[in-house]
């Protein structure tokens, strides 16, 4: 399990500990004013601060990788950190939280200049805070059943599900990410810092069932799936796999499954 599980999981996966979604935990690490300020600065961070950091890295790669990357990662772990979570675990979270609202995605607003309602605010009722923000004030309240159906649709579309802290360890949102997501671009595309843990799982392929169609390769955002031309099979590199499980949705032969991530494979 990841270090968050050790610190905040009470013996289980940290996102399965329902106290991490409560108002009590939120108040112990943050406040309404602090969260409102943080949310209102998100768009600026994505459109100004991240491009600035990327330019700095291009000019001074050694300094960035040695100093800035670990410093920024340490900051994000305390302030706003995510983890990839497969759909089965997301559904359990949705069934256990007090409030669910659908939100406009700030990432897509920054990257493709379009509104995409791919994000969910979860936990206790944060609507009084969202009403005071620039980007989240136009939220929709939905039921757990509606949220589960919504997540299934996004899973079929190929969205990677992630949970995020609004100051660790309070978990306040579920995001659904593809290559247009700023978290993806920040971590995988530009390698500016670590913004999200890999899942507690890895994907594996049953060679007896794999047809070699390569549809899973097209779906994987992390370059974890390769094709063996000799054996006409696909293979998953466990060191690259984020364990999101979205490759399963396009496999017509049920050849892909998730297994617990071995402790010797890094998060």
Phi, psi and omega in degrees: 000157182285170183296333177294324178296321179293320184277325190230010186263344183052047176089001178221185177302136188296331179278353173271352177277101188295344176294338180286357178249007189265159177297327180299314179292319178303311182294337179283341183237344185213190178207166179301315181296318181295317181292320178300315179297316180299313181296320181292343179264355185300313184298318178297318179299321183284327185264342182240305186292316181293314175300324178295317178296320180296320178295320178297318180297320179296325181280322185228066186299321182293316178296317181298309184293329183278323188245305188291314182304306180292328179293316179293321177299315179299319179295314182295324179300329180271329189263307188202094187233149183235170172213139175291135182222126180291165189299325181299317181285327176299317180299322178295320178298313182298328180284345186252348184272160184283321187221143177225127174229145177266135188236151169296143183272117179293327179302310182291328175299323181280322188269319183241004176057042181219155177272124174228121182269071183261357187251149177236130169271127186229169179112225172276176187287106180263009184302325177298331177281314180302327181297336182263009182253161181285321190258341184251001185293336179266063183264164177237128176277129181228161180276168177298319179297318178296321180294319179297317178295320179298315180296321178298319178298316180292325177298316178296328179284341180102027177270129176280129183270135181221147173251149187225142175275146169248063189089109185301135011261011181291122178264119187237357182205154170243126177247161180229112198247143167224199183290348176274351180286134181294327177298319178296313181295320180299314186270310186270317183286312185255344181052053181270344181172174178260114183254344181208139174290154167289167181291168176283009184227167168229152177272145178225149181249132174275109184298333180291335181259339184291131180264350183077023183288338176072013176296326179294327178297320180294328184281327187289124180273351191249007178065029185269349185247130178236172183238129178263103184293329182293314182266354181055049180222157173264149180231149178246127175277109185296335180286337179261340186292133177268353176072023182288329177082003183287345175296335182295327186294335182260357180276114182282352187247009180053040184272352185245135177220165177257140175235157177302138180291125176299148185293341182268003177254120191298150172273000000 
